[in-house]
Amino acid sequence: MAFVITAPCKDEKAAECVEVCPVDCIEEGEDQFYIDPSICIDCGACQAVCPVEAIFYEEDLTPEEQVYFEKAKKFFDR
């Protein structure tokens, strides 16, 4: 399981999450940040500092937000 960055981050890109991630699993994409689900250690540090409350635990995503988990996986498959 991993944390996922969702819609409120789109075009916001505040970056506090990047600064606190202990395993450097967050990277900037064209329109938002993405968390690498294969590296994320589920510590929650990113979620605690997100100013737009865009980060959720994978299991807590709504069906509409699931697309953001798929986008993150695709982003890191490059």
C-alpha positions in Angstrom: 0.0 0.0 0.0 1.1 3.6 -0.5 -0.1 7.2 -0.2 -1.5 8.8 -3.3 -1.6 12.5 -4.3 -5.0 13.5 -5.7 -6.8 16.3 -7.5 -6.2 19.2 -5.0 -2.5 19.0 -5.9 -3.2 19.5 -9.6 -1.5 22.7 -10.7 -0.9 23.6 -7.0 2.4 21.8 -6.5 3.3 23.3 -3.1 6.2 20.8 -2.6 6.2 20.5 1.2 5.6 16.8 0.8 8.9 16.4 -1.2 10.9 18.1 1.6 9.7 15.8 4.3 9.7 12.4 2.5 12.4 10.3 4.2 12.7 7.9 1.2 12.5 10.5 -1.6 9.6 8.7 -3.3 7.8 11.9 -4.5 8.6 13.4 -7.9 7.3 16.4 -9.8 5.2 15.7 -12.9 4.0 18.1 -15.5 0.8 19.1 -13.5 1.2 17.6 -10.0 3.5 15.6 -7.8 3.4 11.8 -7.7 4.3 9.3 -5.0 6.2 6.1 -6.3 4.0 3.3 -4.8 7.0 0.9 -5.0 9.1 3.1 -2.7 6.6 4.7 -0.4 7.0 3.3 3.2 3.5 4.6 4.4 5.0 6.9 7.0 2.4 9.6 6.5 4.9 12.5 6.7 3.8 13.9 3.4 0.1 13.7 4.3 0.7 15.7 7.5 2.3 18.7 5.7 0.2 18.9 2.6 -1.4 22.4 2.6 -4.2 21.4 0.2 -5.0 18.0 1.8 -4.4 16.1 -1.4 -2.7 13.0 0.0 -4.6 9.9 1.0 -3.8 6.4 1.8 -4.4 4.1 -1.2 -7.1 2.1 0.6 -9.0 5.3 1.4 -9.4 6.6 -2.2 -12.9 7.0 -3.5 -13.6 5.3 -6.9 -13.3 8.7 -8.5 -9.8 9.2 -7.0 -8.5 5.8 -8.0 -7.4 7.4 -11.3 -4.7 9.3 -9.4 -3.2 6.0 -8.2 -3.2 4.7 -11.7 -1.6 8.0 -12.9 1.2 7.6 -10.3 1.9 4.0 -11.4 2.1 5.0 -15.0 4.3 8.0 -14.2 6.9 5.8 -12.5 6.7 3.1 -15.3 8.4 5.4 -17.7 
